[in-house]
């Protein structure tokens, strides 16, 4: 495997997009086919696809996963929900001046209380939290225990905040509530948006349909680990966070039909690609047809680095990714390290906008890998 330093680059901070483009499909699009680059717009995407191609979208919806509160001792805490486990429990990152201990209580948004049960995760990077109190102080005074009929996910959605990425320097405002969700977001559970999907609006989707491009859907709930830095020098020592995904049978059938008719499978975002390739690995492990993902729900910690053999995806639509990130490693695996270095250097020279609210790339798979 490669070394982490192979995936570093210098990015001028002014190229980190702090706000979305005025319109979703107004973002720029860099078409990367090996060393050949073409500067385009996202509205040009229909002309880059053919009738019978299949776009695979991630329909996850971002929840209000960022919560603010205090410990019983009075110290401030910030909680970032990683995953809601059931009506009363969740995994989360907790930021505080002192690490909270098991049994301690966190008063969240002056509305409800979470108890810290234990550290969790492969590297104990998360806390297991449990809802233990009523929604409001008034309910406490009435002595009415509402835990039995209060759902933690509903409390998070009501009292929490949209979790914009750490490199976006403003707190989430009203416009972010709309623009940090895709227009097709429908399955709550993500703590970060599948950002390649942010470029699609109804006119672009209509233009793609008129072109004869077909659509398929899956769900992968993006976790907070997507922003975690790689803390090891050798990639083989890194352990990915786990994420939940669901691939409907209808999507598998559409992929099979597209393949049979000579069309191309285009993943909209690295999350869609990870789900498809993880599903293909499950299918292969079960002795089923290679090149088709297994239908159903599962978890994946797939780590895609150069040398990976892609079974499903032919083309990838994606944003520009952070230096030394696992997502940058993924696109290097897909399109080739030197090709991505060439493309990123061009994008910096041409002042493309980077990261979640930034511009997009359409990558052709490097068949020489």
N, C-alpha and C positions, 0 to 999 in steps of 0.2 A: 504493500500500500504506500501512498504518498505521505509526505510530511505536511503538517499544518501550514508551514510557511509557503508551500507551493500555491496556496489559495489566498494570498494576501495581495492587496493593492491599495494605493493611496487615492482617497476620494476627497475632493474639495467639499467642505461641509455645506457650502451653498447649493450643492446639487442634491442634497437630501430634501425631498419634497415634504413640505410642512402642511400643504393643503392639496386637495385634489384639483384636477383640471376643471375648468368651468363646466364642461359637459363630460360625461363618462367616456364617450368614444372619441373625445377630442385629444386624447393622449397620443403621443408619438409611438411608432412601432418600428423597431429595428429588425429587419429580416436577416437571419444569419444562416447561410448555407455554406458550411466550411469556412473558407477565408473570404467568401463573397458576402458583402454587406450591402443592404439597400435601406435608405432612410425613407420611412413611409409614415402613414397615420393609421390608427386603429380602424378608421372607416375604410381603409384599403383591404382589410382582412378578407372580405368575400372574394376579391379578385385573386387572392393567394390560395384559395381552396377550390375544390372541384365538386360538382354534383356527385353525391354518393359518399363524400367524406363524412366522418362522424366526429362531432365535438362532444367531449365528455366533461360535464360541469360538476362541481361540488356545490350542493345546495345547503350546506350548513349555515346556521345563523349564529352571529356573535351574541353572547349573553352579556349582561351588565356585571361582569366578573370582578371589577375592581371595587373594593369595599374599604371604607375608612372607619376607624374606631379607636378605642382605648382599652388598655388592660385594666383590670380591677385596681391595680396600683396607681393608675393614672397616666402611664406612659402611652404615647401614641403608637398605633399599629396600622399597617396597610396590608390588606389581604387580597391576593389575586387567586381567585378560584381556578383550579386546574380542571376539576371534573366534579360534577354533582353525582354522588354514588346512589343516593336514594332520597326519600322525602326528608331525611334528617341529617345526612352525613355528606361531607365533601372532602376532596383532597385540595390543598391550596398551598401556595407560597405565602409566608408571613414575614413581613419586614418590620422590625422593631429594634429599639436600642439594645435590648437584651433578648436573647432567644427565649420564647415562652416555653415553660415546662409543661409536661403532661399534668392535666388536672386544672390548669389555669383557665380563666374565663376571659373572653374578649367581647366587649360591648360594642356592637356594630351599628354605626349610623344612628345611635340613640334609639334603636328600634328593636333589636333582638340580640341574643347572646349566643356565642359559640364557645364550646368547651374544647380545649386541646386534648385529644386522646393519645396521640403518639406521633413520632416521626415516621415517614413513609417514603416509598420510592427506592429505586436501586441504590441511589447515593444519599438517601434520607433528605432529599432536597425539598420534599413536601411535608405538610402536616395533615394528619387526619383530624378533622373538626366535626363536632356534633352540635346540632341545634338543641339548646336546653332551656330556652326561656321564651317568654311571650313576645308578641310583636311590639308592644309599647309599654311604657311605664304605667299608663292608665290601666292596662290589663293586669299588671302586677298588683296594683292597688285593689283591684276588684277581686284578686285572688283566683282568677279564672285561668287555668293552665290551658293555653291554646296550642301546645305543641302537637297534640293529636290531630288537629285539623288545619295546621299551617304547614305548607310545603316549603322546604328550603329554597327550591328553585324559584318559586313565586316571590319569596322575600328578597332574594338576590336581584331578581328582575325589577322589583318595585323600588328598592333602596340603593342598589348598586349603580355603578357608573360604567360607561363603555370603556373597555381597556385599550386605549390607543397604544401603539408600540412605544418603547422607551425613547426612540430617536425623534419622535414627534413631540415638540417642545410645548405645545399648548394643551390644556385640559380639554376633554371632549365637550363640544358645544352642540347646539341643536342641529347644525348642518352635518356634523359627524354622524349623528344618529342615522341619517339617511345614507350618506356617502361611504361610510365604513361598513356597509352591508351591500351585498350584491342585490340586483333587482329580483333574483330568483331565490333568495334566501328563505328557507321555509322550515328547517329542522333545527331547533335551538340546541346549542351544546358547545360551540366553539368559543375560545377566548382570544382568537385572532382571526381576521378575515382571510379567506382564500383570495388573495389580492389580484390575481390575474383576472378573476371574474368581475372585478370592479369596473373594467373597461366596457362592459356590455350594457347597452340600454335598448329599449324597445325598437328604435329605428335600425340599429345594427343587427339585432336578432331577426328582424323582418327581412333585412337585406340578405342575410345568410340563408334564411328559409327560401327566399326567391331564387337564390343561387342553386338550390337543391341540396344544401348541406343539412344533415340530420343532427339531432341533439339526443344525448343520453345523460343520465343523472346518476350520481352516487353521493354518499354522505361520508365525509371524514371530518370529525370534530377536531379542529386545530388546537393543540395544547399550548400552554405557556412555555413549554420547553422549546418551542420553535425559536425563541429569542435567547435561549441559553447559549453562552459561548462554549466553544470546544476548548477544554482546559488541559488537553494532553498534546504532546508533540507528535506522537505516532497515531495515525488515524485508527489503527487496529485496536488501540486502547480505549477508544471512545465508545460509550454506551448511549444509544438513542433513547429518548423518552417514548413511551407507548401512547398510541392514539387509537381511538375507536373508529371503525368504518363499516359501512354497509353498502354492498353492491346488489341492486335488484336483479332478479333473473331477466327482466326485460332488457336491462343494459347489457348483460352477457349475450343475449340473443341478438341485439343490435350490432354488437361487436362482431359476432360470428357472421352475420349477414353482410356487414361491411367488408370483412375480409374476403368472403366468397365472391363478392362483386368487384373486387379490386380497389375498394376505397381505402382511405388512410384513417387511422385512429389518431385524433388530435386531443391531447390532454390539455385542459384549460387549468393550468397551475400545477405546481409541484405536488400539491395535496392530492389532486386527482391522479397524477402519475404514480405517487406512492401507493395509493389504494389499489390501482389497477395492477401494478407489478407485485404488490404483496398478495393480491388475490390470485395472480398467476402462479406464484410460488406455492400457495395453498393447493391450487389445482394440480400442479406438477407433483407435489408431495403425495397427493391422493391417487396418482397414476392416471389422471384425466388428460384431456387434449391439451397439449402445449400451446401457449399463445392465447388462451382464454382464461380470464379470471374466474375463480369460484364465486358463485352467488352466495349471499348471506352476510351475516355480521361477524366481525372478528376484531382483534387488536393487532396492531403492527408496530414493531420497532425497527423496521427495515432501514438500513443505512446504505445509501447508494453512493458509491465512490467510483472513480475511474477503474475500468475493468469489469464493471457490472454488465451482465447480458440482459438487455431489455427484451421482454417477450411480447408485450402488448402495444406499447405506444410508438407511433411513427414520427410524430411531430409534437412539440411542446410550446405552448404559449405561456410566458412567464414574465414577471417583473425582474428588475435588477436586484441582486442580493448583496448582503453584507459581506465584507472581507472575512475570511477564515470561518465562514458559516457552513453548516451541513447542506444548506440549499445551494450555495455556490458549488460545493463538491458535486451535488447531484447534476447541475446543469453542465459541469465539466465532464462528468461521466457520459452524459447524453450527447453533447456536441463536440467534445474534445477539449482538453485543457488549453492548447495553443489557440484554438479557434475562439474560445471564450475570452482568453487574455486579449486577443486581437479585437474582439467585439467590444469589450469593456473599455479598452484604451480609446477606441473610436467614440464610444458613447460619452466618455469624459471630455474628449476634445470638442464634441458637438453639443455639449451641455444638455444631455438627456437628464431627466429627473429620475432620481433613484428611490428605491424601496417602496413601501406599501402604497403611498399616494403617487408614485412616480409612473414612468412610461413602461412600455412592454417590449418584449422580444418574441419573435416567432423563430424557434430553433428547428433546424432539420437534423435528424439523427445522423451521427457520423458512422457510416457503415464500415469504416476502416478500423474501428476500435475492436 
